[in-house]
Amino acid sequence: MIRIAITDDETLVASSLATLLGLEEDFEIATVCGSGEELLEWWAREPNGADVLVCDLQLGGIDGIETARRVREKSPDVQVLIVTSHARPTALKRALEQGVAGFLPKTSDAKEFAAAIRTVHAGRRYLDPETAALAINASDSPLTERERELLELAGRGLSIEDIAAEAHLARGTCRNYLSNAMAKTGAGNRFEAYMVARDRGWLS
């Protein structure tokens, strides 16, 4: 049996996925968690509780890739499959750097999920072909880590004041970072810079 831990902050998605995967004869659902933090608490109690972690990329607290990193730090043999509804080349690259074995869009059907889980459990990689192709073709991002962080906040429609508060920066410093990002993307404003960076695969 392949024991599976599922982590997704959308309860309906998590429960539906658990139900579908639980129908497979060789799968056993070990736990279903609503956040990376909840999964890590469970893992601390059950360090050998699952063979494969299926984890959403975007979570309310720490994201799926950071969750995977912390789990693999404690249990190097666990295989991780990241799922997302917003596949980005930078996220794929980041996931691979952290030892994630699989990357799959949420639009995949039950058959694809099952195949991906069996593949990563066998020690092989399973990458969504479309996302992998985007990652290969994506140009290297000219943005710094801080510029990416601030553009992500700008993409949420936050004001300069709110962005500065979220990033723990002075407003002037925040404006300078965003101005640099706008120059690198050729955008006329910070939201346009976010859109350009997102479409070019420069954001997670």
N, C-alpha and C positions, 0 to 999 in steps of 0.2 A: 504493500500500500504506500502511496505517496501522500504524506501528510502536508496539508496546505494551510497557511495562515493568510487571511485576506484583510487588507486595510484600505478603507475608502471612507471619506467623510460624507458621502451621499448614501444614507442608510438603505434606500431602495435598491441602488446599484449593488451595494455590498451584499445584501440579502439575496437578490436575484442571482448574482454570480455564484454565491455559495450554494444555492439551490441547484443551479445548472451543473456546476462542477461535481456536486455531491451525487449526481446521477451516474457518474462514471464509476465503473466497478473497481478501478484501481486507485481511486481518489478518496481521501478522508479529510474533511474540513476540521482542522484543529482549533481554529478560533476565527472570529470576525471582529475586527476593531474599527473604530470610527476616527482614529487619529494615529499619527506616528508615535505620539507620547503614550497612548494607551497600549499600542503594540509593544513598545519597549518595556513597559511595566509588565506586560504578560510574559515577554521574553526573559525578563530577569527571573521570573518564577519558573519558567519552562524553557530553559536554554536549548533543550533538544526536542522541543515540542513540535517542530515542523521541518520538513525537508525543503519546501519551496515557499517563498514569500511572494504573494501577488499584491502589489502596492500601487495605489494611485500616485501619479506624479504630483498633482496639486492637492495639498492637504491644508487644513486650517492653521496648523502650527508649523512644525518642521515639515519640509516637503518629503516626497517619496525617496528621493536620491539620498538625502541626509539620513533618513530612517534606515535605508538599506545599508549605508556606510556603518552606522552604529550597530546594526544587527550583525553584519559580517565581521565587525571588530570583535564581537563576543563569540560568534559562531561562524568561522571562516568557510565551513563546508556548506552552509545554506546557500541555495541558489535563489536569485531574485528576478522576478518578472515585473517590470514597470508598465503600468497601463495609463493611458492619458487620452483625453478628448482634444488636446491641443499639442500635437507632436511638433517639436521644434528641433532642428539639427543640433543646436547647442546643448539642449537637454539630453539628446542621445549621446553626444560626445562626453558630457559630464557623467552620465550614467555608466558608460563603459569604463571611464577612468576610475570609478568606484567599485568596479568588479561586478556590475549588474550584468546578468547573462542574457536577459531578454527585454524587448521593448515592443509594445503592442498598442494599437489604438483601441479605444473603447468600442468602436464600431465593429470590431471583429466579432464573428459568431462563436457559438459554443464549441464548435469543432476546431476552430483556430486556437481558441484558448486552451483546449485540452492538448492539442498538438504542441503548443508552445511550452506548456508545463512539463509534458513528458520529455521534450527536447532539452530544456534547461536542467531538469532532474538528472538526465543522462550525462550532464557535463558539457553540453554543446550550447552554442549561442543560437538565439532565435530572434531575428530582427525583422520588423515590418519592412518589406522591400521598398516601399515608397519613402518612408522616413530615412532609411539607410541611404537611398539615392540622393535625397536632399542634403544629407550630412556630407556626402562625398563631394557634391557639387557646390556646397555653400562656401562662399569666400570667407577667409579668416576675418573675424570681427576686429575693427580698429578701436572698438570701445573698451574702456577700462572697466574693471569690476564695479567701481563706484558709479560710473556713467550708466552702466546697464541697470544697476539698482535704482537709480533716480528716474530713468526712463520708464521702468516698470511701474513706479509710483505715479509718474505723469500719465501713464496709460490708464490709470484708474480715475483720472479726472481731478486729481488733487490740486489744490492751489500751491503756490511756492511756499507759503507759510506751513501748510500741512506736510508737504514733501520734506521740508527742512526739519520739522518736528519728528516725523517718522524716521528720518535718516540720522537724527541727532547731529545736525549740521547748522551752522549759521546761514541765514537767508542769502547773504552775499556769496558764500562759498557754494551754496546750492545752485545759485544762478550761474556761477562760473562753470560748474560741471555740466549743467544743462546746455549752456552756450557752446561748450566744446562738443557735446554730443550732437547738437544741431548743426554745427559746422561739419562734422564728420559724416553726417547723413545728408547734408545739403537741404535740410528742412527749414521752413520758415517759422515754426513754433515748436514747442516741446511735445505737443501731442502728435503733430505730423512726424517729428523725429522718432517718437515711439512706434508709429505705424510703419515707417520705413525700416527701422531696425528689426521689428517683428517679422516683416515680410522677407527680409534678407536672412532670417535665421540667426540673428545676432543676440536674441534674447532667449531666456529659458522658457 
